[in-house]
Amino acid sequence: MKCLHLSDCQDNFDAHLPFGQGGGLPVDEILAQLKKTDYSGFINLELLPRSWKDIRPLIDSYLKVVRTFSRKKYFKTKIRLFFYSILLRTKVKDAFQK
């Protein structure tokens, strides 16, 4: 397997939710199993922000995947996000208001 597509949805709605926001996908179990089998392919996250307030949970979903496979990349990304958070928040908020 070279690419895995993850999308956390509800039973009756294709919601593309951030992980842990009400979907039924057992994300922790899937990631643990992938780590256990030394998965090295791509992981595509299908996440759909509905407002600017959804951006943080989407980033957290990405970070959950990154942390599973690379602690070094996880900490580098957290540092970058710290420095870019104000700019990111402003730009994303503006995009949703248009």
Beta strands, then each sheet from edge to edge (+ up, - down):
strand 1: 3-6
strand 2: 8-10
strand 3: 13-17
strand 4: 42-45
sheet 1: 1+ 4+
sheet 2: 2+ 3-
end
